[in-house]
Each structure stands twice: as structure tokens, then as C-alpha cells.
Amino acid sequence: MLRHAVQRLMLAVPVMFGVLLVGFLLMQVVPTDPAIVRAGPNASAEVIAQIRTDLGLDEPLYVQFALYVWRLAHGDLGVSIINNVPVSGELASTIGPTLELMVASLIWSIPLGIAMGTVGAYWRGSLIDRVVMAFSVAGVSVPVFFLGLVLIWFVGFQWQWLPFTGREGPLWTWQGLRAVILPAITLGGVFVGPVARMTRTAVLDVLGADHVRTARAKGLSERLVVTRHALRNAMVPVVTLIGLQIGFLLGGAVVTETVFSWPGVGRLAVGAILSSDFPMAQGTIIVLSMGFILVNLTVDLLYGVLDPRVRAG
């Protein structure tokens, strides 16, 4: 197991380096000069040139990238060219709300998706199965922003049941819990469908396996047969999909945070890109990419727990 974990960690290093390189090059092709953004539209050419020198923008690209990686290795993410505040401080204040939103969306969407898929597989071909599949397709098809706007209009604006803008406190407080409900439903809504469909497919494959027939022949109850023998063995592809979907959930968090004015990393990234705040945009790209890599690394390690054949390979 330790060898498996070390191998996956080693594979994550070149991926992270590629993310840094791509993120750096993307900021270079944006048709905006960071020096002009910091100096302002009325600054003289001499002031702009001095700012370019101070920011190191007059150096060749490979030198700029080397300095960029060197600063990152020492924990320096740079300073915002708009607010003149450390990028690391802004990220530290927004990571918590983003994690709260993702945890709140996963708490209800993963169990519901697995339950729907299991029920649909057990009652294959019935009305229940068709309803489950209909909800799954709807969950995959409805865009995040559309679902969010519908919830805001009806639940928040028309009926005034829940707040629909901003964060009103930590997740463990009553005000914070009420504020996170609509964003969590929006973000988790696109998660339920794929999990339900994959669970249904995986459970259907396992229900016809020899060990399931043996368990039934021993006289075990259907509940134990499905939960202990079928569902557990069907979880490997489901965990794979969950890991991938959590990675894509980071992208959905960007849209959700923007729609609900949630003060997270996604909203910070959108604001940084729109204002051409390159250091802040690069910092958010790094954080979101590291989150994606860590999620996939965790999924790889879970393979070894759920399936010994992965460890042996």
C-alpha cells in the first residue's frame, strides 16, 4: 500500500509542474499589460516602465517562469496588482467558504445518488427505475447556473424561505446553515445524476455475480445481499466517478459562487480574471488545480483499499 501511495505521489509532481506552466503561459497571452493595470490609465510611460521593471516583466519569459516557481517554492504567491494585498492572504480567507460549500453539497448528493442507483438497479425495469433514470438525466442536463437562478427566483425571492446571496456565517451556525442550503442544492444537483447512473450500472453487473447468488443461497436477507455483497463490490467504479466529479465540482463551484455571491475561491478567480489581476488569477488557478490533483490522488489511494488487485499492480 505504501508503494502504491508513493507511486501516485510521484506521478502528481509532473502534473503540478505542467499546471504551473500552463497557468503561467495563459496569463502571458491575455492582451493586457499588468504594469498599465497597476499604474492606471493616466500614468506616464516612465512610470509604466518602472513598474514593469519592479514586477520583472522586462525579463525573458523563461526567467519570469523560473522566478515564479522559485517564489512558489518559498510560499510566495505574489501581491495583487489591484488591491496591493498578498495573494496568499486572500486565498486563505476564501478557501474555507469554498470547502464549506463543497462539503455541504456532497453530504446530501453522494448518499442520495448511491441510494437512487441501488434502488433503480434492484427494481430494474419498473416505474421506480424509470423515475430514477429520469431524475438522473435531468440532473446531468440542467446547467448549474440555470438551477441556481430558478432556486433564487422561487425559493429565495418569491417565497422568501431562504437567503440567496452571500455567506452569513460558518456552516455549523444556524445562519450559516440557512445561507448554504440553496448553493449546496445547486452545486450538488449536478452531482446526483452521474452517481446514480454509475451506481445503477455497477450494481446491475454485481447482482448477477456468483458470490451474490451464493449469498442468496445461504438464506441471507435481500437487504444484506444488496448492501454487503452487491453494493460494496460495485463501489470501485462509483468511487472513480465520484473522484472525477468532485474535481469537476470545483469548476461548478466557480459558477455557483458567482450566482449566489458566495465569497469563495471561485468567485475570487472570476473577479481576478475580469480585473486582469494576474497574480491573484494565477494563485486561484494553483489552488483549484491542487484541489483537483489531491482529489484524484485520494481516489487512487482508495482503489487500493477497495480492490487489492490495484495494490498488487
Backbone bond lengths (Angstrom), bond angles and torsions (degrees), N, CA, C in turn:
res aa  C-N    CA-C-N  psi(-1)  N-CA   C-N-CA  omega(-1)  CA-C   N-CA-C  phi
1 M - - - 1.463 - - 1.519 111.06 -
2 L 1.345 116.08 -40.66 1.461 120.16 178.87 1.526 111.09 -63.38
3 R 1.333 116.12 -41.09 1.465 119.83 178.10 1.523 111.03 -62.51
4 H 1.320 115.82 -41.81 1.471 120.50 178.06 1.525 111.02 -60.91
5 A 1.333 116.42 -41.78 1.459 120.27 -179.92 1.526 111.36 -66.76
6 V 1.336 117.20 -42.21 1.469 120.33 179.95 1.519 111.11 -64.01
7 Q 1.331 116.93 -40.03 1.467 120.47 178.76 1.524 111.11 -61.42
8 R 1.323 116.77 -42.65 1.458 119.58 -179.84 1.526 111.11 -68.72
9 L 1.318 117.63 -35.71 1.462 120.55 176.96 1.521 111.01 -65.03
10 M 1.315 117.42 -40.62 1.461 120.83 179.20 1.525 111.26 -65.35
11 L 1.331 117.18 -36.19 1.459 120.10 178.28 1.525 111.94 -69.12
12 A 1.333 117.04 -26.11 1.462 120.11 -178.93 1.520 112.35 -73.39
13 V 1.337 117.68 -22.85 1.473 120.46 -177.19 1.528 111.87 -65.00
14 P 1.343 120.67 -53.39 1.475 118.95 178.36 1.525 112.91 -63.67
15 V 1.331 117.17 -30.82 1.467 119.19 177.78 1.521 110.02 -63.89
16 M 1.325 116.67 -44.18 1.463 120.37 179.81 1.526 111.07 -65.48
17 F 1.320 116.91 -37.95 1.469 119.64 177.03 1.525 110.59 -63.48
18 G 1.336 116.42 -41.04 1.456 119.33 177.31 1.512 112.01 -63.39
19 V 1.340 117.25 -36.57 1.461 120.93 177.59 1.523 110.08 -63.80
20 L 1.329 116.88 -43.41 1.463 120.27 179.24 1.528 110.77 -61.82
21 L 1.334 115.97 -42.48 1.467 119.81 -178.25 1.529 110.97 -66.42
22 V 1.330 116.63 -46.46 1.464 119.75 -178.84 1.523 110.67 -64.88
23 G 1.338 116.85 -43.02 1.464 120.15 178.53 1.521 111.93 -62.17
24 F 1.323 116.61 -39.05 1.469 120.12 178.35 1.521 111.23 -66.12
25 L 1.340 116.90 -43.89 1.466 120.05 -178.01 1.526 111.49 -69.59
26 L 1.314 117.28 -33.45 1.462 119.54 177.90 1.525 111.44 -61.91
27 M 1.308 116.72 -38.56 1.462 119.85 178.70 1.529 111.75 -68.98
28 Q 1.333 116.76 -23.37 1.459 119.58 -179.30 1.525 112.83 -76.97
29 V 1.348 116.38 -26.46 1.461 118.72 -176.91 1.524 111.79 -89.72
30 V 1.327 118.10 -4.85 1.459 120.32 176.61 1.527 109.04 -69.03
31 P 1.332 118.92 127.76 1.474 121.04 -174.80 1.528 112.98 -77.62
32 T 1.324 115.89 54.51 1.458 121.34 178.78 1.524 108.51 -141.97
33 D 1.314 116.43 135.86 1.454 121.12 179.24 1.528 109.10 -92.15
34 P 1.346 118.75 117.50 1.461 120.23 179.17 1.522 113.18 -57.92
35 A 1.322 117.05 -31.49 1.464 120.07 179.75 1.524 110.98 -65.50
36 I 1.334 116.84 -39.75 1.460 120.12 178.34 1.528 110.45 -68.60
37 V 1.346 116.18 -36.72 1.466 119.97 178.31 1.513 110.53 -62.01
38 R 1.331 116.70 -44.42 1.464 119.69 -179.43 1.522 111.15 -71.99
39 A 1.321 118.40 -39.35 1.469 120.60 -175.12 1.523 112.15 -75.07
40 G 1.336 116.19 -29.68 1.450 118.80 -176.62 1.512 111.35 99.78
41 P 1.327 118.49 160.03 1.466 121.84 -174.08 1.524 113.67 -69.13
42 N 1.331 118.92 -21.43 1.461 121.78 -175.81 1.518 113.26 -101.14
43 A 1.320 117.62 9.20 1.468 120.46 -177.58 1.528 109.99 -73.83
44 S 1.311 115.22 152.55 1.464 121.09 178.75 1.521 110.28 -78.65
45 A 1.334 114.45 165.44 1.458 119.80 -179.79 1.523 111.27 -64.43
46 E 1.347 116.90 -34.26 1.464 120.08 179.45 1.523 111.38 -65.62
47 V 1.327 116.62 -41.19 1.476 120.33 179.14 1.521 110.20 -65.40
48 I 1.330 116.34 -42.57 1.462 120.06 179.90 1.520 110.54 -63.72
49 A 1.317 116.76 -41.72 1.461 120.16 178.99 1.527 111.26 -63.63
50 Q 1.333 116.74 -39.89 1.453 119.83 178.22 1.527 111.91 -64.76
51 I 1.316 115.94 -39.54 1.470 119.59 178.18 1.522 110.41 -66.10
52 R 1.317 117.17 -39.18 1.457 120.17 177.37 1.525 110.52 -60.88
53 T 1.312 116.21 -39.17 1.469 119.76 177.73 1.527 110.85 -66.95
54 D 1.329 116.21 -43.09 1.463 119.64 -179.90 1.527 111.85 -63.41
55 L 1.326 116.43 -36.59 1.457 120.18 179.73 1.523 112.86 -82.96
56 G 1.318 118.33 -6.57 1.454 121.49 -178.82 1.509 114.23 76.94
57 L 1.337 116.98 18.52 1.459 120.36 -177.30 1.518 112.88 -78.50
58 D 1.319 117.26 -10.38 1.464 119.86 178.27 1.526 112.17 -87.20
59 E 1.335 117.11 -1.67 1.461 121.38 178.22 1.522 110.09 -84.64
60 P 1.345 118.09 159.21 1.475 120.52 174.33 1.525 110.76 -60.73
61 L 1.328 115.50 157.32 1.460 119.93 -175.54 1.526 112.67 -59.86
62 Y 1.340 117.09 -39.71 1.463 118.30 -177.80 1.522 110.94 -67.28
63 V 1.337 117.22 -31.88 1.459 120.27 176.34 1.528 109.84 -70.22
64 Q 1.335 117.03 -43.58 1.462 120.43 177.58 1.531 111.12 -59.26
65 F 1.338 116.37 -41.81 1.466 118.92 -179.48 1.524 111.09 -68.01
66 A 1.331 116.81 -40.15 1.466 119.82 178.66 1.524 110.83 -62.31
67 L 1.323 116.94 -43.47 1.466 120.35 177.49 1.525 111.06 -65.05
68 Y 1.318 115.63 -37.03 1.456 120.66 178.92 1.528 110.77 -62.53
69 V 1.331 117.28 -47.16 1.461 121.47 178.87 1.524 110.60 -65.42
70 W 1.351 117.34 -38.42 1.465 121.11 179.29 1.527 110.65 -62.61
71 R 1.317 116.81 -42.72 1.466 119.43 178.85 1.527 110.97 -66.71
72 L 1.334 116.38 -39.37 1.466 119.01 178.49 1.518 111.02 -63.25
73 A 1.330 117.05 -39.56 1.457 120.51 179.14 1.517 112.01 -62.61
74 H 1.327 117.20 -23.46 1.461 121.94 178.34 1.529 112.01 -101.33
75 G 1.342 116.36 13.79 1.458 120.42 176.01 1.508 114.99 78.40
76 D 1.333 117.96 15.80 1.464 121.59 -179.20 1.521 108.82 -102.70
77 L 1.331 116.23 109.60 1.466 121.23 178.93 1.519 112.77 -92.82
78 G 1.313 116.71 2.90 1.450 120.03 178.68 1.516 112.63 95.03
79 V 1.331 114.38 -174.30 1.465 122.81 -178.15 1.514 108.74 -124.81
80 S 1.311 116.14 137.97 1.459 121.10 178.42 1.521 110.38 -61.39
81 I 1.329 116.18 132.38 1.462 119.18 179.46 1.525 111.41 -83.70
82 I 1.331 117.41 -5.31 1.462 121.56 177.66 1.524 110.69 -97.65
83 N 1.329 116.47 -51.90 1.466 121.02 -176.01 1.518 113.53 -99.20
84 N 1.334 116.78 -9.99 1.464 122.22 -179.34 1.532 111.40 57.42
85 V 1.334 116.23 40.04 1.461 122.12 176.61 1.525 107.95 -120.67
86 P 1.345 118.98 154.29 1.469 120.68 179.15 1.524 111.62 -61.50
87 V 1.317 115.46 135.92 1.459 120.73 179.31 1.526 110.69 -63.76
88 S 1.328 116.53 -38.78 1.457 120.25 -178.56 1.525 111.55 -60.76
89 G 1.327 117.42 -37.24 1.460 120.34 178.59 1.514 112.44 -66.01
90 E 1.332 116.46 -42.10 1.462 120.01 177.89 1.525 111.65 -65.34
91 L 1.335 116.41 -40.61 1.455 119.77 178.46 1.526 111.33 -66.03
92 A 1.324 116.40 -39.21 1.465 119.76 -179.75 1.525 111.62 -62.14
93 S 1.322 116.39 -33.58 1.471 119.54 -179.16 1.521 113.10 -81.55
94 T 1.329 118.35 -13.01 1.464 121.03 -178.07 1.525 113.56 -109.37
95 I 1.322 118.20 -16.20 1.460 119.75 179.95 1.529 110.88 -65.30
96 G 1.330 116.35 -41.17 1.463 120.41 -179.54 1.514 113.25 -57.09
97 P 1.339 119.64 -52.88 1.472 119.50 177.06 1.524 114.40 -58.82
98 T 1.336 117.49 -36.60 1.463 119.72 177.83 1.522 111.14 -65.76
99 L 1.327 117.15 -43.02 1.467 120.40 177.86 1.527 110.67 -64.01
100 E 1.328 116.75 -39.79 1.461 119.89 177.37 1.529 110.78 -59.94
101 L 1.311 116.48 -44.80 1.460 120.61 -179.30 1.527 111.38 -63.92
102 M 1.331 117.22 -42.60 1.459 120.46 -179.00 1.526 111.15 -68.48
103 V 1.338 117.26 -42.38 1.463 120.12 178.70 1.528 110.28 -62.83
104 A 1.327 116.19 -43.96 1.468 119.81 -179.92 1.522 111.31 -62.71
105 S 1.322 117.84 -36.37 1.465 120.26 179.80 1.527 112.10 -74.76
106 L 1.343 117.60 -32.77 1.461 120.54 -178.96 1.520 112.35 -78.83
107 I 1.334 117.18 -29.73 1.460 121.13 -177.03 1.528 111.24 -57.88
108 W 1.330 116.82 -37.50 1.458 118.54 -177.68 1.526 112.80 -100.40
109 S 1.328 117.56 -29.15 1.466 118.89 -172.84 1.532 112.90 -77.58
110 I 1.347 118.65 -39.11 1.469 120.17 -179.16 1.533 111.69 -66.58
111 P 1.351 119.82 -52.33 1.474 117.97 177.74 1.533 113.21 -59.46
112 L 1.339 116.64 -39.79 1.464 119.18 179.99 1.516 111.12 -65.55
113 G 1.334 117.94 -42.90 1.459 121.01 179.46 1.520 112.21 -63.71
114 I 1.344 117.27 -43.10 1.465 120.36 178.88 1.526 110.43 -65.97
115 A 1.331 116.85 -41.92 1.465 119.73 179.23 1.524 111.54 -64.16
116 M 1.323 116.97 -43.46 1.466 119.93 179.32 1.523 111.01 -62.78
117 G 1.327 117.16 -44.29 1.458 119.86 -179.89 1.511 112.74 -65.03
118 T 1.336 117.19 -39.01 1.467 120.46 179.20 1.513 111.38 -66.71
119 V 1.335 116.71 -44.22 1.466 120.56 178.67 1.525 110.73 -63.47
120 G 1.347 115.88 -42.71 1.464 118.68 178.83 1.517 112.77 -62.62
121 A 1.362 116.70 -38.32 1.467 119.68 179.12 1.522 111.60 -69.09
122 Y 1.328 116.80 -40.70 1.471 119.82 -178.26 1.531 111.19 -67.14
123 W 1.323 116.93 -38.99 1.458 122.02 179.39 1.538 110.25 -102.52
124 R 1.277 115.99 45.88 1.469 121.67 -175.76 1.528 111.68 -56.29
125 G 1.348 114.96 131.61 1.446 121.18 177.40 1.511 114.83 84.86
126 S 1.325 117.72 -5.50 1.459 120.87 -178.15 1.527 109.96 -88.00
127 L 1.328 114.70 177.72 1.460 120.08 177.13 1.529 110.59 -62.61
128 I 1.327 116.92 -37.41 1.469 120.48 178.54 1.523 110.15 -60.59
129 D 1.321 116.24 -43.53 1.464 120.35 179.70 1.521 110.72 -63.00
130 R 1.322 117.61 -41.43 1.468 119.92 179.97 1.532 111.34 -66.75
131 V 1.334 116.88 -37.38 1.467 120.04 177.26 1.520 110.28 -64.84
132 V 1.341 116.79 -42.72 1.462 120.68 178.68 1.520 110.62 -60.45
133 M 1.317 117.27 -45.52 1.457 120.76 -179.71 1.525 111.23 -66.34
134 A 1.322 117.52 -36.15 1.463 120.01 177.91 1.525 110.85 -63.61
135 F 1.333 116.90 -44.92 1.456 120.16 177.31 1.527 111.05 -64.04
136 S 1.328 116.99 -36.85 1.459 120.50 179.87 1.524 111.36 -64.23
137 V 1.321 115.88 -45.80 1.469 119.83 179.35 1.525 110.29 -64.40
138 A 1.334 116.79 -40.77 1.460 119.78 178.69 1.523 111.23 -63.23
139 G 1.343 116.42 -40.27 1.451 119.64 179.26 1.511 112.98 -64.02
140 V 1.334 116.28 -35.60 1.465 120.31 178.89 1.523 111.34 -74.38
141 S 1.320 117.11 -33.33 1.461 121.44 -171.20 1.527 113.86 -85.01
142 V 1.316 117.98 -32.30 1.467 120.58 -174.69 1.525 109.86 -75.41
143 P 1.331 119.43 124.71 1.465 121.24 178.05 1.529 111.52 -66.25
144 V 1.325 115.31 153.33 1.464 120.87 -178.08 1.523 110.77 -61.77
145 F 1.332 116.75 -46.19 1.458 119.40 -175.50 1.526 111.35 -66.37
146 F 1.342 117.40 -33.65 1.462 120.05 -179.92 1.525 110.46 -67.97
147 L 1.319 116.90 -46.16 1.459 120.21 178.33 1.525 110.75 -61.23
148 G 1.334 116.19 -40.68 1.457 119.30 178.62 1.511 112.73 -63.28
149 L 1.314 117.10 -43.46 1.469 120.51 -179.92 1.529 111.66 -66.56
150 V 1.345 117.03 -36.64 1.464 120.09 177.28 1.525 110.13 -64.21
151 L 1.329 117.61 -44.57 1.466 120.85 179.25 1.528 110.99 -64.57
152 I 1.325 116.61 -40.05 1.463 119.50 178.69 1.531 110.39 -62.08
153 W 1.336 116.59 -44.62 1.461 120.11 -175.23 1.526 111.95 -66.04
154 F 1.328 116.25 -47.49 1.465 119.20 -174.88 1.530 111.95 -85.30
155 V 1.348 116.99 -59.07 1.463 120.60 -173.17 1.525 111.64 -71.16
156 G 1.336 116.24 -40.20 1.450 118.76 -175.63 1.513 114.75 -89.00
157 F 1.342 116.86 -44.46 1.470 120.23 -172.68 1.522 112.48 -92.09
158 Q 1.337 117.44 -51.94 1.456 120.41 -176.08 1.531 111.87 -73.54
159 W 1.318 117.26 -53.05 1.464 120.99 -176.03 1.526 112.62 -88.67
160 Q 1.347 116.62 -22.46 1.468 122.09 177.90 1.530 112.24 56.50
161 W 1.323 115.33 44.22 1.461 120.31 178.93 1.525 111.30 -84.58
162 L 1.326 117.10 -38.07 1.459 121.09 -173.46 1.524 109.95 -136.68
163 P 1.331 117.70 152.59 1.473 119.93 173.57 1.522 110.03 -68.91
164 F 1.319 116.32 150.47 1.466 119.55 -174.80 1.526 113.03 -132.63
165 T 1.307 117.80 14.66 1.460 118.84 177.13 1.519 109.71 -146.11
166 G 1.319 115.41 130.86 1.454 120.88 175.97 1.518 113.62 80.50
167 R 1.325 114.67 175.23 1.468 123.63 179.07 1.517 107.90 -113.55
168 E 1.324 116.35 128.79 1.456 120.62 -173.49 1.515 113.58 -105.38
169 G 1.325 116.88 11.17 1.458 119.43 177.98 1.515 110.94 149.46
170 P 1.354 117.61 175.54 1.471 120.78 178.65 1.519 112.16 -61.60
171 L 1.318 115.16 162.45 1.457 121.32 -174.38 1.523 111.85 -64.99
172 W 1.333 117.67 -27.96 1.464 120.30 -175.77 1.531 113.13 -85.42
173 T 1.317 117.94 0.96 1.469 120.51 175.27 1.524 109.45 -99.43
174 W 1.327 116.85 157.53 1.465 121.21 -178.16 1.522 111.28 -63.15
175 Q 1.338 117.15 -43.41 1.468 119.81 179.35 1.525 111.07 -64.72
176 G 1.334 116.35 -43.10 1.463 119.46 178.98 1.514 112.51 -65.85
177 L 1.353 117.04 -37.13 1.455 120.76 179.46 1.530 111.02 -65.97
178 R 1.326 117.52 -41.62 1.464 120.82 178.45 1.529 111.17 -64.69
179 A 1.333 116.21 -38.40 1.464 119.80 -177.14 1.521 112.68 -70.92
180 V 1.342 117.54 -27.02 1.462 119.89 -174.99 1.524 112.20 -89.61
181 I 1.333 118.56 -9.76 1.466 120.53 -173.30 1.526 111.33 -61.85
182 L 1.331 117.75 -53.10 1.471 119.69 -176.88 1.531 112.09 -64.70
183 P 1.349 120.48 -46.51 1.465 118.41 175.64 1.520 113.15 -61.00
184 A 1.350 117.70 -36.69 1.464 120.17 -179.75 1.522 111.34 -68.62
185 I 1.323 117.53 -38.31 1.467 120.22 176.26 1.524 110.37 -65.14
186 T 1.327 116.25 -40.85 1.464 120.17 179.30 1.514 111.84 -63.33
187 L 1.336 116.15 -48.45 1.463 120.05 -176.88 1.517 111.50 -71.54
188 G 1.328 117.41 -39.59 1.456 119.97 -179.54 1.510 113.61 -76.93
189 G 1.345 117.11 -19.14 1.452 119.75 -178.47 1.513 113.14 -61.89
190 V 1.332 117.30 -33.88 1.458 120.21 179.13 1.526 111.42 -81.03
191 F 1.329 117.40 -4.81 1.461 122.36 -177.48 1.523 111.71 -93.84
192 V 1.345 116.05 -29.24 1.462 120.13 -174.04 1.520 111.66 -65.45
193 G 1.326 117.54 -45.73 1.454 121.53 -175.18 1.514 114.38 -57.50
194 P 1.340 119.24 -55.90 1.472 119.41 179.77 1.523 113.36 -60.23
195 V 1.339 117.78 -38.53 1.467 119.99 179.56 1.522 110.48 -65.85
196 A 1.332 117.62 -41.39 1.463 121.02 179.64 1.531 111.21 -64.55
197 R 1.315 117.05 -42.56 1.465 119.84 -179.19 1.521 111.61 -66.45
198 M 1.344 116.97 -44.06 1.459 119.20 179.87 1.525 111.35 -66.96
199 T 1.348 116.94 -39.76 1.466 119.99 178.34 1.517 110.51 -62.39
200 R 1.326 116.73 -43.41 1.465 120.12 179.37 1.526 111.04 -59.75
201 T 1.330 116.97 -46.42 1.463 120.59 -179.41 1.526 111.60 -63.70
202 A 1.331 116.45 -44.51 1.462 120.15 -178.04 1.520 111.78 -67.04
203 V 1.331 117.63 -41.72 1.463 120.50 -179.96 1.524 110.62 -67.18
204 L 1.327 117.67 -37.70 1.470 120.16 177.01 1.525 111.11 -60.43
205 D 1.321 117.52 -40.67 1.466 120.57 178.62 1.523 111.37 -64.51
206 V 1.335 116.78 -39.52 1.458 120.44 -175.54 1.525 111.98 -77.69
207 L 1.328 117.81 -32.11 1.464 120.37 -177.35 1.525 112.63 -60.55
208 G 1.308 117.41 -24.10 1.459 119.97 178.14 1.510 114.09 -94.97
209 A 1.338 117.79 6.51 1.461 121.17 -177.80 1.530 110.96 -76.31
210 D 1.326 115.19 162.52 1.469 120.75 -176.98 1.520 112.19 -65.23
211 H 1.330 117.24 -40.06 1.464 118.32 -175.70 1.536 111.34 -68.68
212 V 1.338 117.53 -26.99 1.460 120.18 176.05 1.524 110.23 -71.96
213 R 1.326 117.60 -41.48 1.471 120.24 176.68 1.524 110.97 -64.20
214 T 1.331 115.80 -36.31 1.469 119.19 177.48 1.518 111.25 -65.62
215 A 1.339 115.98 -40.72 1.464 119.28 178.88 1.520 111.15 -63.31
216 R 1.321 117.32 -38.90 1.458 120.28 177.52 1.525 111.09 -68.32
217 A 1.333 116.91 -36.65 1.460 120.45 179.15 1.526 111.77 -65.96
218 K 1.327 116.91 -26.85 1.464 120.63 177.53 1.517 112.57 -76.38
219 G 1.321 117.44 -7.10 1.451 120.62 177.82 1.510 114.94 90.91
220 L 1.333 117.79 14.54 1.463 120.13 178.03 1.522 110.38 -68.16
221 S 1.305 115.55 149.78 1.463 120.26 178.67 1.524 110.34 -66.95
222 E 1.332 115.95 155.90 1.453 120.04 -179.74 1.533 111.46 -62.08
223 R 1.311 117.19 -33.67 1.469 120.01 178.84 1.517 110.89 -62.10
224 L 1.352 117.68 -44.86 1.462 120.55 178.24 1.524 111.72 -68.89
225 V 1.328 116.62 -36.81 1.465 119.67 179.64 1.526 110.56 -62.59
226 V 1.334 116.22 -44.29 1.464 120.12 -176.76 1.516 111.26 -73.61
227 T 1.339 117.56 -47.49 1.473 120.25 -173.63 1.521 112.47 -78.02
228 R 1.322 118.27 -42.57 1.463 119.91 -173.78 1.518 113.06 -87.80
229 H 1.319 117.90 -37.04 1.465 120.40 -173.58 1.534 112.73 -102.59
230 A 1.314 117.86 -38.85 1.469 119.72 -176.90 1.526 111.32 -87.59
231 L 1.328 117.00 -55.23 1.454 120.07 -173.66 1.524 112.23 -64.53
232 R 1.331 117.34 -41.47 1.463 119.62 -178.92 1.518 111.58 -61.11
233 N 1.318 117.62 -42.93 1.462 120.60 -179.62 1.521 112.62 -74.93
234 A 1.323 116.58 -16.44 1.467 120.09 178.62 1.517 112.54 -90.42
235 M 1.336 118.23 -0.62 1.455 120.71 -171.76 1.525 114.16 -78.87
236 V 1.329 119.01 -17.66 1.468 119.59 -177.83 1.529 111.56 -61.27
237 P 1.341 120.58 -53.78 1.473 118.55 176.62 1.522 112.96 -65.61
238 V 1.343 116.73 -29.85 1.460 119.26 178.87 1.526 110.17 -67.78
239 V 1.328 116.92 -43.23 1.471 120.34 177.24 1.525 110.40 -62.81
240 T 1.326 116.74 -37.59 1.473 119.61 176.14 1.517 110.82 -58.20
241 L 1.320 116.37 -48.92 1.460 120.13 -179.21 1.522 110.96 -65.25
242 I 1.327 117.66 -41.24 1.459 120.62 179.68 1.519 110.37 -60.06
243 G 1.329 116.52 -42.63 1.463 118.90 178.59 1.513 112.54 -62.25
244 L 1.325 116.40 -44.77 1.460 119.87 178.17 1.524 111.30 -64.54
245 Q 1.341 116.15 -42.19 1.456 119.25 -178.61 1.529 112.07 -68.01
246 I 1.333 117.98 -33.74 1.460 119.54 176.35 1.522 109.92 -63.93
247 G 1.344 116.11 -37.61 1.455 118.69 175.24 1.514 111.95 -61.42
248 F 1.329 116.09 -45.36 1.461 119.27 177.74 1.528 111.54 -70.90
249 L 1.323 116.17 -20.87 1.458 120.21 177.65 1.529 110.56 -63.74
250 L 1.330 116.34 -28.83 1.464 119.41 175.61 1.525 111.10 -61.95
251 G 1.333 116.18 -38.51 1.460 119.23 175.20 1.513 111.89 -67.05
252 G 1.345 116.19 -39.90 1.453 119.07 176.43 1.515 112.66 -65.67
253 A 1.340 116.18 -30.08 1.463 119.73 178.01 1.521 111.45 -64.24
254 V 1.328 116.81 -32.60 1.470 120.06 178.00 1.521 110.03 -60.79
255 V 1.336 116.62 -46.51 1.472 120.96 -179.82 1.526 110.42 -68.40
256 T 1.331 116.68 -44.97 1.464 120.48 -177.39 1.518 111.44 -62.60
257 E 1.321 116.93 -44.42 1.465 120.20 179.89 1.521 111.19 -64.00
258 T 1.316 116.82 -34.91 1.459 119.60 178.35 1.532 111.11 -69.22
259 V 1.337 116.94 -42.32 1.467 120.87 -178.27 1.525 110.95 -65.63
260 F 1.343 116.83 -41.77 1.463 121.08 -175.10 1.532 112.90 -98.71
261 S 1.340 117.85 9.17 1.472 121.94 -178.28 1.529 111.24 53.12
262 W 1.313 115.57 40.42 1.468 121.59 -179.45 1.537 108.59 -82.31
263 P 1.328 118.75 125.99 1.469 120.89 -171.91 1.524 113.43 -79.14
264 G 1.328 116.79 64.12 1.452 121.26 -178.55 1.516 112.44 -112.38
265 V 1.332 114.87 -172.84 1.466 120.98 -178.36 1.522 110.86 -64.83
266 G 1.324 117.69 -37.46 1.456 120.42 -179.31 1.513 112.58 -61.87
267 R 1.316 116.65 -46.07 1.469 119.61 177.96 1.516 110.50 -65.87
268 L 1.337 116.83 -37.33 1.466 120.26 177.06 1.524 110.81 -62.66
269 A 1.345 116.95 -38.96 1.461 120.64 179.09 1.518 111.19 -64.44
270 V 1.328 117.04 -44.51 1.467 120.34 179.53 1.526 110.41 -61.48
271 G 1.324 117.12 -45.91 1.464 120.02 179.17 1.510 112.74 -62.73
272 A 1.346 117.05 -38.62 1.465 120.39 179.93 1.523 111.29 -67.07
273 I 1.324 116.82 -39.76 1.464 119.74 -179.97 1.523 110.88 -68.71
274 L 1.327 116.99 -42.91 1.465 120.07 -179.41 1.523 112.17 -65.45
275 S 1.330 117.39 -31.97 1.466 120.87 -179.56 1.518 112.92 -94.70
276 S 1.347 117.49 5.92 1.476 122.56 -179.86 1.528 111.62 58.48
277 D 1.323 116.42 36.27 1.459 121.53 175.82 1.525 107.63 -87.32
278 F 1.333 116.96 85.95 1.454 121.82 -171.02 1.526 113.98 -61.35
279 P 1.326 120.05 -47.33 1.479 118.30 179.03 1.524 112.53 -59.71
280 M 1.329 116.96 -40.36 1.460 119.23 179.33 1.520 111.11 -68.28
281 A 1.323 117.30 -40.31 1.464 120.34 178.71 1.525 111.01 -63.89
282 Q 1.334 117.21 -42.73 1.460 120.19 178.15 1.522 111.04 -64.32
283 G 1.324 117.17 -38.19 1.457 120.01 178.51 1.521 112.07 -63.68
284 T 1.321 116.96 -42.35 1.463 119.65 178.54 1.522 111.74 -67.42
285 I 1.338 116.86 -36.58 1.464 120.17 176.85 1.522 110.29 -62.24
286 I 1.328 116.66 -42.00 1.468 120.50 179.40 1.526 110.74 -63.01
287 V 1.324 116.98 -45.68 1.469 120.45 -178.02 1.524 110.74 -64.17
288 L 1.333 117.59 -46.63 1.463 120.42 -179.97 1.523 111.61 -65.03
289 S 1.329 117.03 -37.89 1.466 120.31 178.75 1.521 111.18 -68.45
290 M 1.328 117.06 -41.52 1.458 119.84 177.39 1.522 111.10 -63.01
291 G 1.318 116.61 -36.89 1.455 119.42 176.22 1.520 111.52 -62.33
292 F 1.346 116.13 -43.48 1.464 120.58 178.38 1.523 110.67 -61.84
293 I 1.335 117.15 -44.09 1.466 121.30 -179.02 1.527 110.98 -65.68
294 L 1.324 117.31 -42.79 1.464 120.67 -179.94 1.526 111.37 -64.03
295 V 1.326 116.72 -38.15 1.466 119.80 178.32 1.519 110.25 -63.73
296 N 1.325 117.32 -46.43 1.460 119.95 179.45 1.521 112.13 -66.41
297 L 1.336 117.45 -34.01 1.460 120.62 176.02 1.528 110.51 -65.15
298 T 1.324 116.21 -41.40 1.461 120.20 177.68 1.522 111.12 -62.94
299 V 1.326 116.72 -40.33 1.466 120.37 178.07 1.525 110.22 -63.46
300 D 1.319 118.03 -42.37 1.467 120.93 178.24 1.524 111.16 -59.79
301 L 1.329 116.79 -40.01 1.463 120.36 179.24 1.526 111.12 -69.93
302 L 1.326 117.19 -34.57 1.459 120.27 177.36 1.528 111.64 -66.94
303 Y 1.340 117.00 -29.06 1.459 119.32 174.87 1.527 110.39 -54.65
304 G 1.325 115.00 -45.33 1.463 119.61 -178.11 1.512 112.64 -64.14
305 V 1.333 116.86 -28.97 1.463 120.57 178.76 1.527 110.60 -77.31
306 L 1.338 116.23 -43.37 1.457 120.65 -175.99 1.533 113.28 -80.18
307 D 1.319 117.05 -30.82 1.467 120.40 -175.17 1.532 108.54 -133.45
308 P 1.327 119.91 105.66 1.471 121.89 179.86 1.522 112.81 -59.67
309 R 1.333 118.43 -24.27 1.462 119.84 -179.70 1.520 111.84 -63.02
310 V 1.330 117.51 -27.43 1.462 120.95 178.04 1.520 109.55 -68.53
311 R 1.336 116.57 -41.98 1.466 119.95 178.72 1.512 110.51 -63.80
312 A 1.324 116.86 -39.85 1.450 120.81 -178.62 1.514 111.64 -65.82
313 G 1.366 116.31 -31.66 1.460 119.88 179.62 1.484 111.71 -74.67
